[in-house]
Amino acid sequence: MKKEFITVTLPKNPSITVDVIPGHFTTSHFHTTHYIDLDNLKTNSALARDVARELSLP
């Protein structure tokens, strides 16, 4: 299976990136057209800290 990622960056802080995988993903509860890959955010504490800082700003 070929995975094509779209990398989304935050304009104010380009070190924050999230990979998005387009496609059709389903569970018994919902259908979605994009998957947000949060593995890097979960394993990289410095990135998680930067994301938390950016989310806390007004």
C-alpha positions in Angstrom: 0.0 0.0 0.0 1.5 3.3 -1.1 1.1 6.0 1.6 1.3 9.6 0.4 1.7 12.1 3.2 0.8 15.8 3.1 3.0 17.6 5.6 1.2 20.5 7.3 3.3 23.2 9.1 2.4 26.0 11.4 3.2 29.3 9.8 4.2 30.9 13.1 6.4 28.0 14.1 7.7 25.9 11.2 9.3 23.3 13.5 5.7 22.1 14.2 4.7 19.6 11.5 2.0 17.1 11.2 1.6 14.5 8.5 -1.9 14.0 7.0 -2.8 10.9 5.0 -5.7 11.4 2.6 -7.9 8.4 2.0 -11.1 6.7 3.3 -10.8 5.5 6.8 -13.8 3.9 8.7 -14.6 2.4 12.0 -17.9 1.2 13.3 -18.6 4.7 14.6 -17.4 7.1 11.9 -16.0 7.7 8.4 -13.3 10.2 7.6 -11.3 11.2 4.5 -8.0 12.2 6.2 -5.9 10.6 8.9 -3.7 12.8 11.1 -0.5 11.0 12.0 0.3 12.0 15.6 3.0 9.4 16.2 5.8 12.0 16.0 3.9 14.3 18.4 3.4 11.5 20.9 7.1 10.4 20.9 8.8 13.8 20.6 8.5 15.7 23.9 10.1 18.9 22.5 7.6 19.0 19.7 4.7 18.3 22.1 5.8 21.2 24.3 5.9 23.6 21.3 2.5 22.5 20.2 1.1 23.0 23.7 2.6 26.4 23.8 1.1 27.4 20.5 -2.3 26.0 21.4 -2.3 28.0 24.6 -1.8 31.4 22.8 -5.0 33.4 22.1 
